[in-house]
Amino acid sequence: MRILLTGAAGWFGAFALESLMERGHEVVAWSGRTQGERRFQDRSIVLEPIDLGHPDQERLVRRLDQVDPEAILHTAAIASADAAFRDPDQAQRVNVQATETLGLWCALRRRRLIFTSTDLVFGGSGPPRRETDPAQPSLTYGRTKLEAERRLAQVNPEALSVRLSLMYGLTRSDRLSFFDQVLADLAQGRPRALFIDEYRTPAHAPTVARLLVEWLESPTFPSGLVHVGGPDRLSRFDLVRQAAACLGLDPQLVQPSRMIDTRFNEPRPADVALDTTRLHALNPRHRPQTVSQELTSRKS
């Protein structure tokens, strides 16, 4: 299948690219600014820099027509909460406008589309959120993702929006995630202070990437909205302590701190744990593993 992957040079996009190539797909890889080649085993792929935030969306449509993908996995985004806060117009163009354009293009041609959204469409605290629960984001980033979900549902009801929780895994790209940076410090014996009062349902990035690719391949492609997260509600402190222990690092270097004592540009939600009941209904054979199980079994 010829699949267009946006955000191919990004942290999660690199996992998606690896999964697509592993399964033998013909991949068209778009990145924001990065160009060059990526290799997987005996195959290489060229990254094409495409500006999804360009005001003239007809340029994007013309390139889509030229590429003519059978399906799109749309992972590109202004994904940093601070970057979205500093430049909300660019976040609006990339996160919302481009998503709507891709969605409409796929709808008119009956092509499959998966859009990666975020657990940060929720704010505050409460029990694990279901897809039907009201979303009230406190961050500019979360607001753009929620608006993108809603616009996509309007122009393309057959598309799938996937709300991803905080993800972990050792990077496959040139970019280091927060998780990578923390582990690098621990490996050097440097302590790191992490929040004990911010809760997510962390998911293993390579596992999530394979799941999304399998949905694109499936004869029964799901649509609408689905939550994808791990089995446990964890703080960042708990996540990294568990990861450190199973990767042979000293978990005692992970020190507790509190988000409530930290100043941010925008208020951060304390608990955005996701209910994944629909995920398991769509994939009855999916058996989510704990952080320790994933990292120990896969060494990734």
N, C-alpha and C positions, 0 to 999 in steps of 0.2 A: 504494500500500500504506500502511496506517496503522501507523506505527512509533513505538514509545515509545523515547525516548532519555533515559536517566538521566545525570546529571552534565552537563547541557547547558550550564551556565554555567562549567564547568571549562575548563582550558587545552586538553586534547585534545577534550573534548566540543564546544567551539566549532567545531573543524574538522569533526567528525562532523555537527554541525547544518548547517553550510554545505553539505556534500556531500549530505545527505539532501534539503535544500531545492532544491539545484541540479538534482537528479534528479527533482523533482516529487512527492515523497512527502508524504502527510499526516502531519505530525510532531506528536507529543505530547511536549513538552519539560519534563522535570523537573529541578529544581536543588535543592541542599541548602538554601540560605537566600536565594539571589538571586531576585528577581522583577522583572517588567518585560517589555519587548519587545526582541526582536532582529530586525533587518531583513536581508533578502538580496534584492538587486535590488528588484523591485516587491512583494515579499512581506514580511509581518511575522509573528512568532510570539510568543506569550506564554509566558514561563517560569513554571512552577508550582512553588512551593517545597514539596517533599515531604521529610519527615524519614525517611530509610531506616533510621536508627538507633533509631527509637522502639521501646521494649520490646514494645509490642502490635503484633505483625506482622499481626494481623487487620485493622487499619486499612489497611495496605498492600494486603492482598488485596481489601478492599472497593473501594479506589480502582482497582485493576487491573480488577476486574469492571466498574466504571463506564466506564473508558476502553476496555477490550476491544481491545487492540492485536493486529494480525496478526503482529507480530514485535517483539522488544525488542533494542536495542543498549545494553548495560549497561556504561557507562564510569564511573559514580559510584564514589568510593572515598575513604577516608582514605589519600591517596597519599603524603604526606610521611613519610619515615622518622622524623623527629623527632616529628611529631604522633602517629604510631602508638606510639612509645616512651613518650611522656608520658601517653597515655590509651589503653592497650591494650584496655580494655573497650569504648570507643566504636569502636575499629578492628575489634574482633571483631563488634560489632553491624552496622556498616555493610558491612565487607568480606566477612564470612562469612554472618551470619544473613540479611541482606537478599538476598544472592546465592542462597542456598538457597531462600528464599521465592519469588523470581522464577523460579527454575528449576523448582520444583514446579508453580507456576501454569502455566507454559508446557507442561510435560509433560502435565498433566491435560487441556489444551485443544489439544495438538498445534500449538503455536506455536513459531516459530523464536526462538532466543536466542543472542546472542553476548555473551560475558563477557570483558572485557579484564583480563588478568592481567599479570605482569611477569617480566622476566629475573631479578629479585632473589629468585626462589624458589631460585636457586642460590647457593652460597657458595664461597669459596676461589678456586682457579685451576685451569686445565686447558685442554684443547682445547675448541673451540666445542661447546656442549652440544646434544644431540638431545633430542627429546621423551621418549624412553625412558630417558634417563640419570637416576640418582637425584638428587632435589632435596633440598638440605640448607641451608635459608636461615639466615643469621646475623642477620637483622634481624627485629624484630617485624612490620614491614610485610610482608616476604616470607613469614613464617610464616602470617599471616592470608590472604594471597592463595593460598598453597598449600593451606591447609585449605578455602578456598572452592572451588578447583578440584576437590578430592576430593569434597566434599559435592555439588557440582553434578553430577559424574559419576554419583554414586549415585542422585540423585533424577531426573535427566534425562540419560540417555546420548546423546540426540540433540542436546544443546546443544553449542556450540563455545566452548572456552576458548582465547583468543589471548594468548600470552605476548609482550608488546611489549618491545622493547629501549628504551634511551634514545632519545627523539625530539627532533627539532629542527624549526624553522620559525618564522616571524615570527607573533606571537600574533594570534588572531582574537577574543580575549576581553578582558575588563577585567583579566585576571590576567596578570602577566608571569612567564614561566618563567625558570629559571636561564639558559638560552640567551639570552632577550631581555635580561635584566639585564646579562649580560656584554657583549653587542653594544652596548647603550646606553652602557656605560662606555667601550668602545673608541671609539665615535663622539665622545665628549667628550675623547678623548685620554688617558683614564685607563688605566694598565696593570692587567692582571688576572693573577694567578697561578693556574694550573690544573694539575691532577694529570697527571703523565706515567706513573703506575703504576696507573691504574684503567682497565680496558678493557671496552668494550661494542661492540655492532654497531649504531651509530646509524641510525635510520630517519627519513625525511621525513614529518612528521605529516600534511600534506594527502594525500600518496600513500597512507599507511596508512588514513586515514579513507575514502577512495574504495574501497579494497580491501575493507574490512569491509562497506560498503554494497552493493557488488557481490555479496558472498557472501550477504547477506540476500535479494537479488533472484534469485539463481541458481536454476534448476530443480533443480540437484544441490547442495543445501546440505550442506557438510561438517560433520562432527561430531567430537567428541573434543578433541584438543589439537593446536595448531599454533604454531610459533615464527614471529614476524614481526620481521625486522630488516633492516638494510642490508647491502650486499655486503662491507663492510670492517670489520675489527677495529681500533678506534681508541681512543686515550686521549682524555680531555676536552681536553687540550692540543692534540692533533692535530685534533680536530673543530673547535674554535673557530679555530685558525689557518687551516684550509682555508676555513671560512665567512668569516672576515675578508677573506681575499685576494680571494674572488670577489664580495664585497659592497662593495669599494672602501675597506675599513678597513685600518689598519696592522697586519699580523700580528706585527710586532716588539713590539707592546704586550702580546702574550700571553707571559707569563713561565712558566717551568717550576717546579712545586712537586711535593712527594711526599706521597701519601696516608699513607704509612707514618710520616711525621713529624707527623701531625695527630691530635689527640685527638677521639674521637667518643663519644657515649653508648653505642653498640653497635659492634662490629667490622664494618667495611664490606668486602664481597667485592672482591678485587682484579681478578677477571676473570670476567665473566658473558657472554662472547660467545656468540651463539646460532648453531647450525647450522640453516639454513633449507631443507634438502633437501625436507621435506614441503611447504613453502610452494610451491616451484617445481613439485612434482608435482601439486599441486592447481591451480596456475595456470601452465601451460606458457608462456603468452604474457607472463607477468610478467617484465620486464627491469629488475632493480634498478639504480639509478644511484648514482654516487658523490655525496658531499656537494657537491662543486663542480658536477657536472652538474645536480643537482636545483636548487640555488640559482641557478645561472646561467640555466638554461632556463626556470624558472618565476618567478624573482624573488620567491620567497616563503620 
